[in-house]
Each structure stands twice: as structure tokens, then as C-alpha cells.
Amino acid sequence: MEQIHFGDHWIGHITLPYLGRLSVHLDTVLTAWLGMAIVIIVCFLATRKLSRIPNLFQVFAEIVMDFVENLTVGQIGVEGRGHVTLVGSLFLFVLASNLIGQLPWKLYHLKQGEFASPTNDINVTAALAIIVLIYYIGAGIYKKGLVGYFKHYLQPVWFMAPMNLMEDITRPFSLAVRLFANILAGEIIIMVLISILPVGLPIPVMLFELFIAFIQAFIFAILSASYVGAATSDSH
Amino acid sequence: MDSHAAALLAMGIAVGLGVIGAGLGMGAAVSAAIDATARQPEAEGKVRTLMFIGLAFIEALALYALVIAFILMGKA
């Protein structure tokens, strides 16, 4: 059985002013751009020539929009409709990123690493999780004011403050690790099965990975929404 | 046993034991969700959403074991 490699990346270097020389995972950057491009192009095309009697593309976009809106409103409440933008963006980007990994990238050889889902890189998922962290703290402060927001750390009693602070660390950590580990574990399982018997054996697992891609995007979006909802709700 | 072998063994034990608890928890959660749906089919959507949120938290525990395994693999 051949050696199984994973977690390798095609590392490039860029030099930025003030930051100096940085190493970049080029394969992740390229596939993440591809994911963003897919989301932007699909959304752009779906919202051209909007009409009362929608064409097929517009119906599809409306179904997605409805789904994301129901998800957000279910977690935050009707006053949380403004947060649909963040939750929907996260959902679509994570979904596109997860599905990109299912394309036959193995046909294209890189010097180092290989193209796969951008979400199999902890840097991408950690960045998304930090966006969620900053967003829900910001939304809480915007809704309740600086004092009003940080007062909820002292609830239900003041000595629970360390636990409540800890939550702000474990939430983005588990968001990032959950998405990253799910996608990476799926790719490892497929690699192991390919090394055992490449013909036919990995296909059921690949189909299951399509399902996992949807479930993980859904869970990422719904947990982000519920964190925003917890930060902006009045009662604790 | 050298440290390489110990790390490989620890990887297997970490994932294997870590997944037992998550498996039990997921079984309990899904069975309760199916019970609730069978009892009250009109609440299926809500129950499903709650089940997925719960499963996400349970799954995170198994994934922590997986992360430990990855760290050990780096040491092996």
C-alpha cells in the first residue's frame, strides 16, 4: 500500500510592506478564489432580469434565499433579518468550498500538495470563525451598547465570568475545527479507499461526502446564526 | 516500544476511544429526534434543525479526538 499524504500545501512566498515575508498556501488561495468566483457569478446571473414570473434560475435563487432567511429568522427572530447577509454569505461560500473538493483535481499535479477543498485548510476555517466571533460581538455591542453587552458576561452570577469568556474562545475554535476536520477526514477516507481498491470502492463515500458538504455548510451557518442570536437577545 | 510506535498506537487509541462517546451520544440524540417526529410529525422541521445543532456539538467532541490524533501524527 502506498504512503498516504495529506495536509501538504503548495507554499509560496510574498513580501508585503510592514508585514515582511509571508508564506502562503497557494493551492488554498486559488481554490478559495474559485469558490468566491462561483458564488459571485451564480448570484450575479441569478439576479439579472428579475421578473414577476421568474425563470428557472430565479426560482432557484429564491429557494436558496428563502432557506437562508428561514434559518436565520428561526435562530435570531424576526428582528434578525439584517443578519441574513452574513449567514447567507457564509453558507454559500462554505458550500461552494466544500463542493469544490469533489471535482477531479487529482488529474492535475502540483509540485507540492494538491488542489482540494479550501476548507480542508485550518487557516480558511479559522478565518471564517474569527469573522463570526467579531461579528457577533459587534452585533451585540451595536444592539445593547458597550456596557449592556459586556454586562451579560456577569450573568447569571458574577463568578461565571471566566466561563462566559471561555465560551468566546471555544465557540470559534469548535466552528473552525469542526468544518476543517470533517472535510479533511472525508478526503483521508477517500484516499485510503483509493489506495485499497481504486475502482468503485470510493464512490459511495464520495456520494456521502456530497451530503457532508451540505450538512457542514448548514451547520456552520446555523451555529453562526445562533451565536449572533445569543449575543443580541435581550434575556439571557 | 520506541516513541514512533507509541505515537502511532496512541493515535489509534485516541480516535477509537474518543468516538465511542460521540457514537453513544449521537445514537441517543437521533433516537430521541425520531421518537419526537413519530409522535408529532408536524414538528419535523423544527426537530430536525435542533437535532442537527445537537449533533454538531456532539460531533465536535469526536473531532477533538481526531485533532489530538493529527497532533500525534506530527510527532510520529
HADDOCK unambig.tbl for C-alpha pairs under 7 A between the chains (distance, minus, plus):
assign (segid A and resid 174 and name CA) (segid B and resid 60 and name CA) 6.44 0.50 0.50
assign (segid A and resid 178 and name CA) (segid B and resid 60 and name CA) 5.67 0.50 0.50
assign (segid A and resid 178 and name CA) (segid B and resid 63 and name CA) 6.48 0.50 0.50
assign (segid A and resid 181 and name CA) (segid B and resid 63 and name CA) 6.42 0.50 0.50
assign (segid A and resid 219 and name CA) (segid B and resid 53 and name CA) 6.72 0.50 0.50
assign (segid A and resid 219 and name CA) (segid B and resid 56 and name CA) 6.83 0.50 0.50
